[in-house]
Amino acid sequence: VQLQASGGGLVQAGESLRLSCAPSESIYSFEVMGWDRQAPGKQREVVAVFTSAGRADYADSVKGRFAFSTDAAKNLVYLKMNSLKPEDTGVYYCYAQQGSRNYRGQGTLVTVSS
């Protein structure tokens, strides 16, 4: 399974970005999909988790600002990030769980300047 993330970039604080993830299999084949991030010098942080039952959970640090969504027709998942802060800077990864297997794609860099 391949997960292709895109949409990162350099933005100013307060602006928005939308990340996209294109899996090589149907999004419906995964029990869980989500996004995590790796900031320089920090531990990896899971920012959004979406289950096949339709439940979405978010890290407290992004709650109310980030939103996970899907587009079944395009077989894409998104992470809409609003009101970005410098502390949101990092490499964002799309991940998925399929049975007992976990997959994580290459990251996309998000840089938020103050």
C-alpha positions in Angstrom: 0.0 0.0 0.0 1.3 3.4 -1.0 0.1 6.7 0.6 1.0 9.8 -1.3 0.8 13.0 0.7 0.9 16.5 -0.8 -0.1 20.0 -0.2 2.5 21.3 2.2 4.2 24.6 1.9 5.3 27.8 3.5 2.5 30.0 5.0 2.2 32.8 7.5 0.6 32.4 10.9 -3.1 32.5 10.7 -3.3 31.2 7.1 -4.7 27.8 6.0 -3.5 24.8 4.1 -5.1 21.6 2.9 -3.1 18.5 2.8 -4.1 15.6 0.5 -3.4 11.9 0.8 -3.9 9.5 -2.1 -3.8 5.9 -1.1 -3.1 3.2 -3.7 -6.1 1.2 -2.5 -9.7 2.3 -1.8 -10.0 4.5 1.3 -12.8 2.1 2.3 -10.3 -0.8 2.7 -8.8 0.8 5.8 -10.2 0.6 9.3 -8.3 3.7 10.3 -6.8 6.6 8.5 -5.1 9.7 9.9 -2.4 12.2 9.9 0.6 12.7 12.2 3.5 15.1 12.2 7.1 15.3 13.1 8.4 18.6 14.2 12.2 19.3 14.5 13.4 18.0 17.9 10.0 16.8 18.9 8.3 13.4 19.1 5.9 12.4 16.5 2.4 13.6 17.2 -0.9 12.1 15.9 -3.0 15.1 14.9 -6.1 13.4 13.4 -7.6 10.0 13.3 -10.6 8.9 11.3 -12.2 5.5 11.7 -14.3 3.5 9.2 -17.2 4.0 11.6 -17.0 7.7 10.8 -15.5 8.9 14.0 -12.9 11.6 13.9 -10.5 12.5 16.8 -8.0 15.3 17.0 -5.1 16.2 19.2 -5.9 18.9 21.7 -3.3 21.1 20.0 -5.2 21.2 16.7 -8.8 20.7 17.9 -11.1 23.3 16.4 -8.5 24.3 13.7 -7.9 21.1 11.8 -10.5 18.9 10.0 -10.2 15.5 8.4 -12.3 14.8 5.4 -12.6 12.3 2.6 -13.6 12.4 -1.1 -14.7 8.9 -2.1 -15.1 9.8 -5.8 -11.4 10.8 -5.9 -10.3 8.3 -3.4 -8.6 11.0 -1.4 -8.4 12.0 2.2 -7.7 15.6 3.4 -6.5 17.5 6.4 -7.7 21.1 6.3 -5.6 23.2 8.6 -6.9 26.6 9.6 -5.4 29.3 11.8 -2.0 27.8 11.5 0.6 28.6 14.1 4.4 28.4 14.0 4.2 25.4 16.3 2.3 23.5 13.6 5.5 23.5 11.6 6.7 20.0 10.7 6.5 17.1 8.3 3.0 15.7 8.0 2.4 12.1 7.2 -0.6 10.3 6.1 -1.1 6.8 7.7 -3.5 4.0 7.4 -4.4 0.8 9.2 -5.6 -2.3 7.3 -6.1 -5.3 9.4 -3.0 -5.9 11.4 -0.9 -3.8 9.0 0.0 -0.2 9.4 1.2 2.0 6.5 2.7 5.5 6.5 3.5 7.5 3.4 6.2 10.0 2.7 5.7 13.3 4.4 4.9 16.7 3.2 6.5 19.7 4.8 4.5 22.4 6.4 6.3 25.6 7.5 4.4 28.3 9.4 6.2 31.6 9.8 5.4 34.1 12.5 
